[in-house]
């Protein structure tokens, strides 16, 4: 008898269900059936044993060109970025930039491969990955990430961001390098306007990024107001520009840490602007003492999601590309611990993050791409409690080769 499915998952518990079990059939890379019982066998049969089966995880913010560079640096940048209420965050960024004088595509590729293989093992199958573009980094990080993107295609989907980390107006030649990066195949235009010297220069930075986005037909991701300064307002600047350009839903805001110092009336007005522009916010509360006002944004119906941000670099010494771990940390830092809030955190590393980076058809529905995780825990609370490896990871309808991914991780760890 011919197999009805490439993979059939039995005794699965879906999110939002109690003790009911479901069966999932996967065929030709997509979810072909979800029901209490599906007819036909799979070429591969998986027994979920009554545990959670969900869509895979999404990391909308990772500085992939910097992973595992911490051993190459002193810790002044980390201390400056995280200390004194983030009042010296700009100094931290400038100190961290020293590493880029050593940038070479060859070693960045190996570090990035290790991080992406870890992501695959943890069921984190979609990453918006930043590559610094400036006079020191040149295009070395970008070229490395494009190579890794192509190698892992069909396993982990990378959206490579050309990121003007050191500014555009204040950095000679950065605008030309950014254009070259987009022409070479970057997927997203990345900016950081708050780092410029004046508000006028910040506005010019925003305009240049949107010019590139429109020329190449790409989305925009910007790190905004990432310091302990309540006068920083580049989030509003970007959202207003998105509205003016008709780039609704195609601009993503990252960090926005100064928001924690804004007066509440302004936060509410800003939320209305973000909703109008379709701008979502990525927050990484574990990598700095300030963070966006997550609960207030959610109450105002602004999309919010979680990012890993960094892995063993000048800004953060930990990280495994494990989005369950990120959500576990966020639960404590944001004081989101009720079952309803934990379910929302789970959304923020799956559905909300997918919408924020414009993934087509993502989710647990018939016809969607079959990128799933089979866990060893029965619900979201237990999944966050243990934040362990999934039992199975399925990417685009195929089981991820865990042994191969583990070998890549081990080889990279040995090289480090």
C-alpha positions in Angstrom: 0.0 0.0 0.0 1.3 3.4 -1.0 2.1 5.8 1.9 -0.5 8.5 2.2 2.0 10.9 3.9 5.7 11.6 4.0 5.4 12.1 7.8 2.4 11.3 10.1 2.4 12.6 13.6 0.1 10.7 16.1 -1.1 11.6 19.6 -0.2 15.3 19.2 -1.5 18.0 21.5 -2.1 21.3 19.7 -1.9 24.6 21.4 -5.2 25.7 23.0 -6.5 22.2 23.5 -6.9 20.3 26.7 -6.6 16.6 26.7 -7.6 16.1 23.1 -5.1 14.5 20.7 -4.7 15.2 17.0 -3.0 13.6 14.1 -1.0 15.6 11.5 -0.2 14.5 8.0 2.7 16.0 6.0 3.1 15.7 2.3 5.3 17.4 -0.3 6.7 19.9 2.3 3.3 21.1 3.5 0.7 20.2 6.2 -1.8 18.0 4.3 -4.1 17.1 7.1 -4.9 17.9 10.8 -7.7 15.9 12.4 -8.5 13.8 15.4 -7.7 10.9 13.1 -6.2 10.9 9.6 -6.5 8.1 7.1 -3.3 6.5 5.8 0.1 5.9 7.1 3.3 8.0 6.9 6.6 6.9 5.4 7.9 8.2 8.8 5.6 7.7 11.8 6.1 9.9 14.9 4.3 9.3 18.2 4.1 12.6 20.1 3.0 10.8 23.2 0.4 13.4 24.0 2.9 16.3 24.0 2.8 19.6 22.3 3.3 19.9 18.6 3.5 23.5 17.3 4.8 25.6 14.4 8.6 26.1 14.6 10.3 29.1 16.3 11.2 32.4 14.7 14.1 34.7 15.7 13.5 38.2 14.2 16.7 39.7 15.6 20.2 38.1 15.6 23.6 39.8 15.0 24.8 36.7 13.2 28.1 38.2 12.0 29.2 38.8 15.6 28.4 35.4 17.2 31.2 33.8 19.3 33.4 36.9 19.0 33.4 37.6 22.8 36.7 35.7 23.3 38.4 38.0 20.8 37.5 41.1 22.9 37.9 42.7 26.3 34.7 43.4 28.3 34.6 47.2 28.3 31.9 47.2 25.6 29.7 44.9 27.7 30.1 47.1 30.8 29.5 50.3 28.9 26.4 49.0 27.1 24.7 47.5 30.2 25.9 49.9 33.0 24.7 53.3 34.3 21.1 52.9 33.1 22.4 52.4 29.5 23.5 56.0 29.6 26.8 55.0 27.9 25.2 52.6 25.3 26.7 54.6 22.4 30.2 54.2 24.0 29.5 50.5 24.2 28.7 50.3 20.5 31.9 52.2 19.6 34.0 49.9 21.8 32.4 46.8 20.3 33.1 48.0 16.8 36.9 47.3 17.3 36.3 43.7 16.5 35.4 44.6 13.0 38.9 45.5 12.2 39.5 41.7 12.2 36.5 40.8 10.1 37.1 38.1 7.5 34.5 36.2 5.6 36.3 32.9 6.3 36.0 32.8 10.1 32.6 34.6 10.2 31.2 31.8 8.1 32.3 29.1 10.5 30.9 30.9 13.6 27.6 31.6 11.8 27.3 27.9 10.7 27.7 26.9 14.3 25.0 29.3 15.5 22.6 28.3 12.7 23.1 24.6 13.3 22.2 25.3 17.0 19.1 27.1 15.8 18.1 24.0 13.7 18.5 21.7 16.7 16.3 24.0 18.8 13.6 24.3 16.2 14.4 27.9 15.4 13.9 27.7 11.6 13.5 31.4 10.6 16.1 34.0 11.5 16.4 37.7 10.5 20.2 37.9 10.6 22.2 41.2 10.8 25.5 41.8 9.0 27.4 45.0 9.8 28.1 47.2 6.8 30.7 49.9 7.4 34.2 51.0 6.7 35.8 48.5 9.1 33.5 45.5 8.5 33.3 46.3 4.8 31.2 43.5 3.2 32.9 40.6 4.9 30.0 39.8 7.3 27.4 40.1 4.6 29.3 37.8 2.2 29.6 35.2 5.0 25.9 35.3 5.9 24.8 35.0 2.3 27.0 31.8 2.1 25.4 30.4 5.2 21.9 31.4 4.0 22.5 29.4 0.8 24.0 26.4 2.7 21.1 26.1 5.1 18.3 26.8 2.6 15.4 24.5 3.3 16.6 23.8 6.8 16.9 27.3 8.4 15.6 30.3 6.5 17.9 33.3 6.9 16.8 36.8 6.0 20.1 38.6 5.7 20.0 42.3 6.9 22.5 44.8 5.5 23.0 46.8 8.7 24.6 50.2 8.9 25.8 49.7 12.5 28.1 52.7 12.7 25.7 55.1 11.0 25.2 56.3 7.5 25.6 60.1 7.6 28.4 60.1 10.1 30.2 57.1 8.5 32.0 58.1 5.2 31.2 55.8 2.4 28.5 53.8 4.3 25.7 54.7 1.9 27.7 53.4 -1.0 28.5 50.2 0.9 24.8 49.7 1.8 23.8 50.0 -1.8 26.5 47.5 -2.8 25.2 45.1 0.0 21.7 45.2 -1.4 22.9 44.6 -4.9 24.9 41.6 -3.7 21.7 40.0 -2.4 20.8 41.2 1.1 17.2 40.6 2.0 16.5 43.5 4.3 17.7 47.1 4.7 19.0 47.7 8.3 19.5 51.0 10.0 20.3 52.6 13.4 19.4 56.2 13.1 19.7 57.1 16.8 23.4 56.7 16.6 23.8 59.8 14.3 25.1 63.0 15.7 21.9 65.2 15.2 18.2 64.7 14.8 18.5 66.0 11.2 21.2 63.4 10.5 19.0 60.7 12.0 16.1 61.7 9.7 18.5 61.5 6.8 19.6 58.1 7.9 15.9 56.9 7.9 15.3 58.4 4.5 18.4 56.7 3.0 17.3 53.3 4.3 13.8 53.7 2.9 15.2 54.9 -0.4 17.2 51.6 -0.6 14.1 49.6 0.5 12.0 51.1 -2.3 14.7 50.7 -4.9 15.3 47.1 -4.1 11.7 46.2 -3.0 12.8 45.1 0.5 11.7 45.3 4.1 13.3 47.6 6.6 14.6 46.7 10.1 16.0 49.4 12.4 17.5 49.4 15.8 15.9 52.4 17.5 16.4 54.5 20.7 18.7 51.9 22.2 20.0 53.9 25.1 18.8 55.3 28.5 17.8 58.7 27.0 14.2 59.7 27.2 14.7 62.3 24.4 15.4 59.7 21.7 12.5 59.6 19.3 13.7 57.7 16.2 11.0 55.0 16.6 8.4 57.7 15.8 10.6 59.0 13.0 10.8 55.6 11.3 7.0 54.9 11.7 6.1 58.2 10.2 8.4 57.6 7.3 6.9 54.2 6.7 3.4 55.8 6.5 4.7 58.5 4.1 6.3 55.9 1.8 3.4 53.5 1.9 5.6 50.9 3.5 2.9 49.7 5.9 3.8 46.4 7.5 7.3 46.4 6.0 9.2 48.2 8.7 10.3 46.4 11.8 11.5 48.2 15.0 14.1 46.6 17.3 15.0 47.4 20.9 13.3 50.8 21.5 14.7 50.7 25.0 14.3 54.4 25.6 10.6 53.8 25.6 10.8 52.6 29.2 11.6 56.2 30.1 8.8 57.8 28.1 5.8 59.4 29.8 2.7 57.2 29.4 0.7 59.7 27.3 3.5 59.7 24.7 3.6 55.9 24.7 -0.1 55.8 23.9 0.3 58.3 21.1 3.3 56.4 19.7 1.3 53.2 19.8 -1.3 54.8 17.6 1.4 55.8 15.1 2.8 52.2 15.2 -0.6 50.7 14.5 -1.2 53.0 11.6 2.2 52.2 10.1 1.9 48.4 10.8 5.2 48.6 12.6 5.9 45.7 15.0 8.5 45.9 17.8 11.1 43.3 18.6 12.3 43.3 22.2 15.3 41.5 23.7 14.9 42.3 27.5 17.7 39.8 28.5 20.5 41.8 26.7 20.0 45.1 28.4 18.6 46.6 31.7 16.0 48.7 29.8 13.4 47.4 27.3 10.4 48.4 25.4 7.1 48.6 27.3 5.8 45.3 26.2 2.6 45.1 28.3 1.6 48.6 27.4 2.2 48.0 23.7 0.2 44.7 23.8 -2.6 46.6 25.5 -2.6 49.1 22.6 -2.7 46.2 20.1 0.8 46.8 18.8 2.5 43.6 17.6 5.4 42.6 19.8 7.9 39.7 19.4 11.0 38.4 21.1 14.5 38.2 19.6 17.8 36.4 20.7 19.8 39.6 19.7 23.3 38.3 20.5 25.2 35.1 21.1 28.6 35.3 22.9 29.6 38.7 21.7 30.5 42.2 23.1 26.9 42.7 24.2 25.8 39.4 25.7 27.9 36.4 26.8 25.3 33.7 26.6 22.7 32.5 24.0 22.0 29.3 22.2 19.6 30.3 19.4 16.9 28.7 21.6 13.8 30.8 21.5 12.1 28.9 24.3 15.0 30.0 26.5 14.5 33.6 25.3 10.8 33.4 26.2 11.7 31.8 29.6 14.0 34.8 30.4 11.4 37.3 29.1 8.7 35.8 31.4 10.8 36.8 34.4 12.0 40.1 33.1 8.6 41.3 31.9 6.6 39.6 34.8 4.5 37.6 32.4 3.7 34.4 34.2 0.0 33.6 34.0 -1.0 30.9 31.6 -2.5 33.5 29.3 0.7 35.5 29.4 2.9 32.5 28.8 0.8 31.6 25.8 1.3 35.2 24.5 5.1 34.8 25.0 4.9 31.6 23.0 3.1 33.6 20.2 5.9 36.1 20.4 8.5 33.5 19.3 6.2 31.9 16.7 3.2 33.5 15.1 3.8 37.1 16.1 7.5 36.9 15.1 6.6 35.3 11.8 4.1 38.1 11.0 6.7 40.7 12.0 9.2 39.4 9.4 6.5 38.7 6.8 6.7 35.0 6.5 4.1 33.7 4.1 1.6 31.0 5.2 3.4 30.3 8.5 1.4 28.4 11.1 -0.4 25.2 12.1 -2.9 24.9 9.3 -3.6 22.7 6.3 -1.6 24.0 3.3 1.0 25.8 5.4 4.7 24.9 5.1 5.4 22.0 7.3 7.9 23.5 9.7 7.1 22.1 13.1 8.5 21.1 16.5 7.5 18.0 18.5 8.2 18.7 22.1 8.5 16.5 25.2 6.2 18.7 27.3 2.4 18.9 27.2 1.8 22.7 27.2 3.5 26.1 26.9 4.2 26.5 30.6 6.1 23.2 30.8 7.8 24.0 27.5 9.2 27.3 28.9 10.0 25.7 32.2 12.5 23.2 30.7 13.3 25.0 27.4 15.0 21.9 26.2 15.6 20.5 22.7 12.6 19.4 20.8 12.3 15.6 20.3 11.8 16.2 16.6 12.3 19.2 14.3 10.6 19.2 10.9 11.6 21.8 8.3 9.7 22.2 5.1 8.3 18.7 5.4 11.6 16.9 6.3 13.1 15.8 9.6 16.1 17.9 10.4 19.2 15.7 10.5 20.1 16.3 14.2 23.4 14.3 13.9 24.6 16.5 11.1 23.7 19.7 13.0 25.4 18.4 16.1 28.5 17.7 14.2 28.6 21.3 12.8 28.1 22.6 16.3 30.8 20.4 17.7 33.3 21.3 15.0 32.7 25.0 15.6 33.0 24.7 19.3 36.3 22.8 18.8 37.6 25.6 16.5 36.7 28.2 19.2 
